[in-house]
């Protein structure tokens, strides 16, 4: 029974990854641009969180609890809002347009632990990450993710809580 559950879970994970890869491979840049910005943000949120988790694992934090608490500092709306303000002038006009579309999208959810402005800018940041991922701009994506993580890490180092 347990093996069946584990096997089923593995198959689900594999199929989700395959779906994302198929989506990524099958969409042209024009099609990606026409996606709802909240869909771009949905993908971007996942990509950013995985990148943060990989970074934190490499930073040799000792416990999962430490990893989780630190990851929250990177992925919370306030941090993502700060990131987008930090990098906005270095984005291409196309990337700025994606951020603005994400920022201006009306979400059905209301943030619990963030003000609405930070939440909207965070959505813009996530939309940018999703957009770059889906159009296959890996170099640009990695560059922005690295700058983002470095920026938040520097903020955490300067202002430990």
N, C-alpha and C positions, 0 to 999 in steps of 0.2 A: 504493500500500500504506500509506504513512505517513498519507495523507489519510483512508483508511478507519479506521485506528487512532484518529486524532484525532477523527473524526466519531463513532466508536463510543464513545469516552471521553465526549464531550460529551453524547451521548444517555444514557449511563449516569448521568452527573451530574444531568442534567435529570430523569430518571425517579426517582432517589433523592430529589431535592428535591420532586418531585410527590407521591411516596409519603408523605413527612413532612407535607406540606401537607394531603394527603387525610386522613391519620391525625389531624392537628390539627383539621381541620374536621369530621371525622365523629364524634369522641368527645365525649361530654357530660362535665361535671365529675365526675359519679358514676362514669362509666366510667374516667376518668383516675385517680380515687382508688383504684379496684380493681386497677389495673395493678400488676404486680410492681415494687417500689421500685427494683430493679436496672435495669429498663427505663427508669424515669424518670431514673435516674442516667446511663444510657447516652445519652439525649437531652440531659440537662443538661450532661454533659461536653462534648459538641459545641458547644452554645450558648455555654457559658462560654469555651471555647478560642477560638472565632471572635471573641467580644467582646474578649478579651485581645489577640488578634492585630490587630484593628482599632485598638484603643487604642495599641498599640506602633507600628504603622505611622504613626499620626498624631503620635507623639512624635518622629518624625524620626530614628530610629535609622538608622545608615548601612548596615550590612551585614545580610544574611540571618543570618549567624552571630550577630551581636549580638541580632537579633530573637529567634532561637531560644533563646539562652542566657537572655535576660531573660524570655521566655515561660515557660520552665521554672520560674522563681522564682514566677510567678503561679499556675501550674496544679498544682504538686506537692501531694501530700497534706497535708504540714505546713502549707502556706499556706492551703489550703481549710479545714483544721481550725481554724486561727486565725480565719479569716473567720466561720465558723459560730458560734464562741464569742463573737466580737465583736458579731454581729447578732442572736443568739438572743433576747435580751430584747425586741427590736423586732419580732419576728415575731408574726403572729396565732396563736391556738391551733391553727387548721387547718394553718398552715405549720409550726408546731413539730411537729405530729403527723407530717407528711410527712418532716421531717428525722429524727425518731426512727425511723420505719419504715425509712428508708434506712440509718440508722446501724446498726440491728439486723439488717439483712439479711445472710444468710450468702452470701458470694461464693465462687465456685469458685477464684478466683485468690488468690494470696498476694502481698502487696506486696514488691517487691525492695528498694526504697530508702525505705521508710517503716515506722514502727511501726504495729501493728495498730489502736491507738486512733485515731491520726491518719487512717489509711486509712478507718476506719468513719465518722468524722465527715465526711471528705471525700465519702464516698458519700452521706451525708445532705444535704450542701450541694448536690451534683450532682442528687440526687433533687428537691430543692426547685426548682432552676432548671428541670429538665425538666417538673415539675408546672406551674409558672407559665407556661411556654411552651405546653404542650399545652392548658391551659384558656383561653389567650388573654389572660392578665392582663399585657398588654404594659407598662403604666405601672409596675406593681409590679415586674415583671421588670427593667425598665431601672433602676429605683431601686435594687434590690438589687445588680445588676451594677455600677452606678456606685459604690456604697458599698464593694463588695468590691474593685474595682480600686483605688479611692482608698486604702483601708486597706493593701493590699499595697504600693502605690507609696510610701506614707509609711513603711512598715516598711523598704523597700529604701533609701529616702533616709536614714533614721536609722542603718541598719546596712549600709553598702555592703560587699560582699564582695571 
